[in-house]
Amino acid sequence: MAEILEAKERIEDLLFIAKHLIEILEQENAALVEGRNSVVGDLVDQKTKLSRAYEIRVLGMDQPDQDYSKVEPALIEELKTLSSRLQELVVINERELKINIEVGKRYMDVVAESVKAATPNAGTYGAQGTSEREEHNRKSKTASFAIDENL
């Protein structure tokens, strides 16, 4: 059976986890804004593990045997401050992730439409004995696009 954490230990664990989670979210949010997707990918595993650990500790705070009256008020205040900062960062993280997903989706839509427009069909023969395909090759109508490095 898992050992039940005492109230002070639980608060200290939450403080430790929250500090590291804040650090990860700050790095990830900066990377999302700057378009450094490789950094975001590298942080996913750490963020997931810390988030789960934080959630487990928070859920454990509702245990009826936990007495927080003997915990130093300074620790409680620090936890409240860190929790507030964590909530702010989660909101920013959610917004930035949605923006990046939407940008990626739109980019892929533009590329797909460009490819569709540039692909000639089988064509039919006209009065001069030429096909639409040959005409297409002479008047290449391929779409051009530029890639913004910020995507």
N, C-alpha and C positions, 0 to 999 in steps of 0.2 A: 504494500500500500504506500502511495506517495506521501511523503512527509508534508504536513501542513505548515506553510510558512507563517512565521509570526508577523504581526502587523508591521513592525519596523523593518524587518527584512523584505517584506513585500514592497513597501514604499521605496526602500533603497534599490531594489531590483528594478522597479518602475522608473526611477530616476536614471539609472544606468542605461536601461533600454531606450528611454525617451531621448536622452542626449545623443546616443548613436543614431537613432532613427531621424532625429532632426538634422544631424550632419549629412546623412544619406539623402534626405529629401532636399536639402539645400543644394547639394551637388547635382542631383537629378534635375531639379527645376532649372538651375543655371544651364545645364547641358541641353535641356529641352528648348530653352529660349535661344541658345546659341546654335542649335542644330547639330550638336555633337551626339548623334544617335548611338555611336559605339559605346560612349560612356554610359548612356541610359541602359543599354543592354547589359553592361558589366555590373550595374548596381541592382538589377532586378532581383537576383537571388538573395542578396543581403537584405534588401528592403522587405521582401516577402518573409524571411525568417524573423526579422526584428518585429515586423507587424504582428505576426502570429504570437510571438513571445509576449508582446505588449498586451495584446487582446486577452491572452490566457491569464496574465497577472491582474488585469483590470476586472475580469469576470470573477476571479478569486477573491476580490475585495468584498464581494457581497456575502461571503461566508458568515454565518451567524456567530462563529467562535472568534472572529477578528475584533480586537479591541484597539481602536485607534486613539483612544484618549491619552495613552501614555507615550505616544509618538511625539517627538519634538515638533512644535508648531512651525519651526523654520523649514523642516523637511516637507511638511504638508504644503506650505506656501510655495516652495520651490517646485513641487510636483504640479501645483495648480498653474504656475507660470509656464512650465515646460509643456503641460498639456494644452494650454491655450496656444502656444507657439506651434505645437504639433498640428492642432486643428487648422490654423492658418495655412501652414505648409501643405496640408492634405488638400485643401480647397484649391490652392494654386496648382498643385500637382495634377489634380483632376482636370482643371481647365487647360493646362498646357498639354496634357496627354490627348485630350479631345481635339485640340487645335491641330496637333501633329498628325493625328489619325485622319482628320478631315483633309488636311493639306496633302497627305500621301494618297488618299482616295481620289482627290481632284486631279492630282498629277497623273495617276494611272488612267483616269478617264480621258484626259487630254491626249495622252500617248495612244490609247486605244482608238480614239476617234481619228487621230492623225494617221495611224496605220490603216484604218478602214478606208479613209479618203484617198490614200496613196496607192492602194491595191487595185490594179486594173482587173476588170472582169474578163470573161472569155471573149466578149465582143461579137459583133455581127458584121457582115460584109456590106459595104455601101456600093453605090453606082460605079465608082472608079475601081472596084475590086479590092479595096483596102478594108482592113478590119478596124474597128474602134480601138483595138489594142495597139495596132501600129500607129494610129493617130495619137493615142495616149503616150506612146514612147517618144514621139516627135515633140509633143507639147507636154513634157513632164510636169505634172501638177502636184508634185509631192509637197507636203506641208513642211515648213521648217519651224523649229522651236528651239528656244534657248533654255538651258537648265540653270535655275537660280541656285547658287550654292547654299543658300539659306534653307532650302527645302530639305 
